[in-house]
Amino acid sequence: MVRLSFSLLALCLLLIQVESVTKFVFTGKLVCDKPSFNYHMVLWEKDGSSGDDAMSNQGPKVSHDPHYYKITGEQDGDEVFAFTYEVYMVIVHSCTHPEKPYRKLTVQLGEFPIMDGTNYKSVNITLTDQGELTTDVIGFH
């Protein structure tokens, strides 16, 4: 009887996860000491075994001072028995001295519960000379 109850509970949890759409809205300031720069931003959800999921691919963009951003994404399920989403973004940018090579910065945005609803978070990100040097392109020629 206990085994059957646990199986039914696990099945209900899986069904809830499948039907839920969790949305994300991240906004903030990109801190850069240049009056303008180029960037490309990708919002990701970290998965342990099945590979990370890209939720949103934004860019290429040109930012002019003041440098504000907004990126949105959504997920409708995660790995079995996961109860949170681990969200991060990767930004390839030209807020560097000298401008090339570009830099690639990974920003951890936090863990969010799997739910039917929207998570809002404001995060200011310092870009000036931050991130690893990269040969990735932003998309402008």
HUFEN-V285938 format. One record per run of one state. SS is the DSSP state (h for helix, s for strand, l for the rest). FROM is the first residue (numbers start at 0). TO is the last residue. If there is no record, write none. Layout:
ss = (SS SS)
from = (FROM FROM)
to = (TO TO)
//
This chain:
ss = (l h l s l s l s l s l s l s l s l s l s l)
from = (0 1 19 21 31 35 46 52 64 67 75 83 93 101 113 116 122 124 126 131 134)
to = (0 18 20 30 34 45 51 63 66 74 82 92 100 112 115 121 123 125 130 133 140)
//
